[in-house]
């Protein structure tokens, strides 16, 4: 049986701004968790983790 995919919802993605990266760094310096930072920034905690791993956070 073939599966039908209903893609009526369009995903939207946005890049983090330099300001967001600065906020990530500041919140991490305050000892905030990845989830707490993600809630403030408005993205998924894996996004925060990847940014920290890449070293793009100032």
PyMOL commands that set and color helices and strands:
alter all, ss='L'
color gray80, all
select helices_A, chain A and resi 18-29+34-41+45-54
alter helices_A, ss='H'
color red, helices_A
deselect
rebuild
show_as cartoon
